[in-house]
Amino acid sequence: MQRVYGRVPQMKTVLLTAVLGAVLIAALYLTVRKFRRGGGCCGERQQAERRVIPADRNRAHYPYHAELDISGMTCKNCAVRLENAFNALEGTWAKVDLNTKTAKLLLKSEPDFRLLMQTAAKCGYTASERKPER
């Protein structure tokens, strides 16, 4: 009995191509879904945080400044969430840096570090006053 060898390898190639195509389509679908829904460490189903900019962006109106060390941030959403919480405080303009894990705040009045640390704690992070480097 003779076998036809031309069709068996061709059928394996078609089957393998179909499986790889299905895997690629699934991976693409899941990646697009993750980017649309946000995600990150702060919850797979949460929308990506949108940065809130203070209404008063004139630096001359902020004569005081403070720096905090922040622990517990792991992604961009964490930094934006904390920055928004600080910016929601009256007379505060904040910039949170995920890489250095610090928050730089411009303030219209003397800094109340207890309030700033409580604000960070409400967001789930630990803050401490940053001492100036010598």
QUISUL-V585883 format. One line per field, one symbol per residue. ss: DSSP state (2 for helix, 1 for strand, 0 for the rest). psi: psi as a letter, one per 40 degrees, with the letter a starting at -180 (. if undefined). A space follows every 50 residues. Layout:
BEGIN
ss->???
psi->???
END
This chain:
BEGIN
ss->00002222222222222222222222222222222220000000000000 00000000222001111111100002222222222220000111111000 0111111000002222222222000111100000
psi->hiihedddddddddddddddddddddddddddddddebaaeehdeiihih hhhidhfhddegeiiihihhieheiddddddddddddeihfhhihhhdde fihhhhieiihgddddddddddeeihiihhiii.
END
